[in-house]
Amino acid sequence: MTENTGVRPGAAPGSRGRTTIADVVVEKIAGTAAQDVLGVHALGSGFARSMGSMRERMPGAGSGKSATRGVSVEVGELQAAIDLELVVDYGVSITDVAAAVRENVISAVERMAGRDVVEVDIMVSDVKLPDGEEDEGEERQRIR
């Protein structure tokens, strides 16, 4: 007895199965693409970064920065929506950095994951001041 699977012999390999891409894969692609943009200091809020830093110091917790910190995605079969939380370097144009991040993330996700990116929402949660200025500001607050 022969079962009809709807696939003709000699059909293109792309039509002989289904590919599923996990959300975490798209998160890593988007996070890495965002970090590649000049002017992006880090991903995630200060709290998320400090918790991640503590987690990275724990033995056996993995190595390196998490590419998914500050990244949230919704992935369907054909489309993806991405939310990013960024810390930018002081002195850069935030709107220019956000536009470059958006363009880089869309390009990377569409090329690598084959999903149409319908939106990339960006929240800039902090600005990385030049070294030393953050600490001086905290001391000034205590002295007053």
C-alpha positions in Angstrom: 0.0 0.0 0.0 1.4 3.4 -1.0 0.6 6.6 1.0 0.1 9.8 -0.9 2.0 12.5 0.9 1.3 15.2 -1.7 5.0 15.4 -2.6 5.7 14.6 -6.2 8.9 12.6 -7.0 11.5 15.0 -8.1 10.0 18.0 -6.3 12.3 20.7 -5.1 14.0 19.9 -1.8 12.6 23.1 -0.2 9.1 21.7 -0.6 9.9 18.4 1.2 9.6 19.5 4.8 9.2 22.3 7.2 11.8 24.6 8.8 11.1 26.0 12.3 13.3 28.8 13.7 13.2 29.2 17.5 12.6 32.7 18.9 16.0 32.6 20.7 17.7 32.2 17.3 16.1 35.4 16.0 16.9 37.1 19.3 20.6 36.3 18.9 20.7 37.4 15.3 19.0 40.7 16.2 21.2 41.3 19.3 24.4 40.7 17.5 23.3 42.9 14.6 22.4 45.7 17.0 25.7 45.4 18.8 27.6 45.7 15.5 26.4 49.3 15.1 28.8 52.1 16.0 27.4 54.1 19.0 25.7 51.1 20.7 27.4 50.6 24.0 25.3 47.7 25.3 21.9 46.0 25.1 19.5 45.9 28.0 18.8 48.2 31.0 21.3 48.8 33.8 19.6 46.2 36.0 19.6 43.6 33.3 23.3 44.2 32.5 24.3 44.0 36.2 22.4 40.8 36.7 23.9 39.4 33.5 27.4 40.4 34.7 26.9 38.5 38.0 25.5 35.5 36.1 28.6 35.5 33.8 30.9 35.3 36.8 29.3 32.2 38.2 31.2 28.9 37.4 29.5 26.9 34.7 27.1 29.7 33.7 28.5 30.1 30.2 31.0 32.5 28.7 30.8 35.9 27.1 28.0 38.5 26.9 24.5 37.4 26.2 23.5 38.5 22.8 19.8 38.2 23.8 19.9 40.7 26.8 17.7 43.6 25.9 16.1 41.8 23.0 12.5 40.5 22.7 11.0 39.0 19.6 7.7 37.6 18.3 8.4 35.1 15.5 5.7 33.6 13.2 6.1 31.4 10.2 6.6 34.3 7.8 7.2 37.4 10.0 9.0 38.7 13.0 8.6 41.7 15.3 11.6 42.9 17.4 11.9 45.0 20.5 15.4 46.3 21.5 16.6 48.1 24.6 19.8 50.0 24.0 22.5 51.9 25.9 24.2 54.4 23.5 27.6 56.1 23.8 27.6 59.7 24.9 27.9 62.2 22.0 26.3 60.1 19.3 23.1 61.1 17.5 20.5 58.8 19.1 18.2 59.0 16.1 21.0 58.1 13.7 22.1 55.2 15.9 18.5 53.9 16.1 18.1 54.2 12.4 21.3 52.3 11.8 20.4 49.6 14.3 17.0 49.2 12.8 18.5 48.8 9.3 21.1 46.3 10.4 18.7 44.2 12.4 16.1 44.0 9.6 18.8 43.1 7.1 20.3 40.4 9.3 17.1 38.8 10.4 15.6 38.8 6.9 18.8 37.4 5.3 19.5 34.8 8.0 16.1 33.7 9.2 14.1 34.3 6.1 11.4 36.2 8.1 9.8 39.5 7.0 10.6 42.0 9.8 7.4 44.0 10.3 8.8 46.3 13.0 11.8 47.0 15.1 10.9 49.0 18.2 13.9 50.6 20.0 14.0 52.0 23.5 17.2 53.9 24.5 17.3 53.4 28.3 20.7 54.9 29.1 23.7 56.8 27.8 27.2 55.6 28.6 29.2 58.7 29.8 32.9 58.9 29.3 34.9 57.0 31.9 35.0 58.7 35.3 32.0 61.0 34.8 29.5 58.6 36.2 31.4 58.0 39.4 32.1 61.7 39.9 28.4 62.5 39.6 27.5 59.9 42.3 30.1 61.4 44.7 28.9 65.0 44.1 25.4 63.8 45.0 26.6 62.4 48.3 28.6 65.5 49.2 25.7 67.9 48.8 
